[in-house]
Amino acid sequence: MTTAKDLFIIVMDLEHSVGQGDLSLALAGAELVDLIGAGAIAVDGDRVVPGEPPTPDDRFLAEAAAGLTRQAPYERIEDWLWRRGEDLAAAYQAGLEESGELQPRRSGRLSFGPERVELADTPARRRAADRWKEKEPVLAALVSVVGIDDERSDEETGLDDEAVTTVVAAVHDAVMELEAVRQRRNIENAAFANLWRGP
């Protein structure tokens, strides 16, 4: 199990509306956290410094490790999040569908209604739920970053690893930047629509 997979499962389980871009950035951050935990990377200031190439069992974590920049001055955490995070939520969804952990669900009574997916009852889902119930600090912090309030104050985050704290802060900053881009685009679109409508 990885923190990223647990994060994806929890967001699905809570059925909370989360932007794909926000979730993708958080998943990329979760992968970095697991690579820190595995000793595969270190954080030096705002840079991701790779260590020994790991051999993770998880396909996505292996891809993340393979994508690390292995030459100085190394990559900034935020740059890595944007690069790795591109369409990552969709990739995780496809991966869970392939493994049977996400199954089709049809909304409404008619069988030809729009198709959605739901989580199957698997050991992975139960493990993720246990981590969430225990308010595991890293998972809780990343869930909070994507806009799901777990009713804890910032002082209670419990992140006691400086490198992990740096990564979570970078994910938060990237998500805020993405929201600012969205708002700017909405304002520009509204102004453009008004221009066409005329006085």
N, C-alpha and C positions, 0 to 999 in steps of 0.2 A: 504494500500500500504506500502511496505517496501523498504528501500534503496537497498537491495539486488535484489529484483524483478525489481526495476527501472533500476538498473545497467545492469541486464541481458537483459532487453528489449532494452536499449540504444545500447548495443554492437551488438545485433541482427539487430537493425534498421540501424545502421551505416554500416553494412555489412563489417566490418573491420576484417581481419584475426587475431584472438586472440587465443593463446594457451589455451587448456582446463585447464591445471594446473594453469596457471596465473589467469584465470577467476575464477576458484574454490577458490583460495586463496583470491582474491578480494571479492568474494561473502561472504566468511566466515568473512572477515573484516567488510563488510557492515552489517552483522548480529550483530556483536559486537557493531557497532556504534548505531544501533537501540535499542539494549539492554541497552546501556548507556543512550540513550534518554528517555527510559521508566523507568529509575531508577532501573533496574533489576541488573545492575552490576556497579562496580566502578573500576578504574584502580589505582593500587598502585605500582609505579615504573614500572616494566615490568610484573606485575601479574594481572590476572583477578579475582577480588574479588566479588563474588555473593552477591546480596542483597536479598530482598524478592522475592520468586519465582513468576514470573509474569504469567499472563494467556493471552498470545497474541492470537489474532484471527488467525494470519497467521500460517499455519502448520509448515513451515520451521523454523520460529522464535521460535515457541514452542519447536521444536526438539533441536534447538541450546541452549535454556534456560535449557532444561532438561539435556543436556549433560555437563553442567558446573561442574567443580570440586568444591565441597562445603566444603572441608576440608583444613585447613592451611597445608602447605604454599601456597596453591592454584597453579593454572597452569600459566606458562609463556604465554604471549600473542602469541608469535611465535609458541610455541608448540601447543596451541589451534588452531591456524590457519591451521597448517599442519594436525592435527587430524580431525578437523571439515571439512576442505576443500577437503578431499579425495573424488573424484568423485562428488563434489557438483554441478558443472556446469551441468553434465548429469542429476542429480536429479532435478534441476530447470527446465531443458528442458522437462523432462518427466512430471513434475507437470503442466507446462503450456500447454503441449499437452493434458493432461487429462482434463483440464478445458476449452479446446477449444480456448485458446489464441494463441496457435501455431497450424498452419494447414499445411497439406502436400502441397508441391508445386513440380511439376515435371519440371525439366529443359529440354529445347529443345522442339521441336514440337511433338515428338512421345510420346505417353502416357506411354510407358513402359521404359522411360528413368530413370536415377537414381532419387530417391525420396529425396527431401530436405524439409525443413520446412520454413514457413514465418509467420510473426506476423499478427494476425487478427486485424481489426480496432476495438479496444475496449476502454472503458473509461480508463482502466489501461495504455494502450499504450499512450493515449493522455496526461494523467497526467505525465507519465515519460518524454514524449517529452517536456512538459511545464517546468519541472524541469531542463531539459538539456538546453532548450532555455534560461532560466533565469540564467544559469551557477551556479546552486546551489552548494556551495563550496564543500561539502562532496562528492556529486555525481561526480562533475568535477575532484576532486582529485583522486577518485578511478578509474574513466575512464582513467585518465592519467597514473596511475600505470600499467594498462594492455597494455600500449603502444599506446593509441589513443591520439594524440596531440590535445588539445583544444585551442592552440595558446595563452596560457596565461603564464606569467612568474611565477616562484616559489613564488615571493613576492606577487602575486595576489591570492593565494589560498584561503585566507579569513577564514581559520579554526581558530576560536576563542575559542575553547574548548580544554584544554590541554589533556584530556583523549582521545578525538577523534583524535587529532593530533598524539598522541602516537600510536594509533591503525593504522592509515594510514601509519605512518612511518614503523611500524612492517610489514604491508602488502608489502610495497615497498621493504624492506630488504628480505622478504621471496621470492618475485618474482625474485629479483636479484640472490638470492641463487639458485633458480630453474634454471635460465638461465645459471649460472656457471656450474651446474651439467650437463645440456644439452651439453654445449660446451666441457666439459671434456669427456663426453661419445662419442661425435663426433670425437674428437681427438684420443681416444682409439680405436674406430672402424676403423678409417682411418689407424692407425698404424698396426692394426691387419690384415686389408685387404692387406696392402703393404707387410707384413711379408709373407702372403700366396702367393702373386704374385711372390715374390722373386726378385732377381736382374735382 
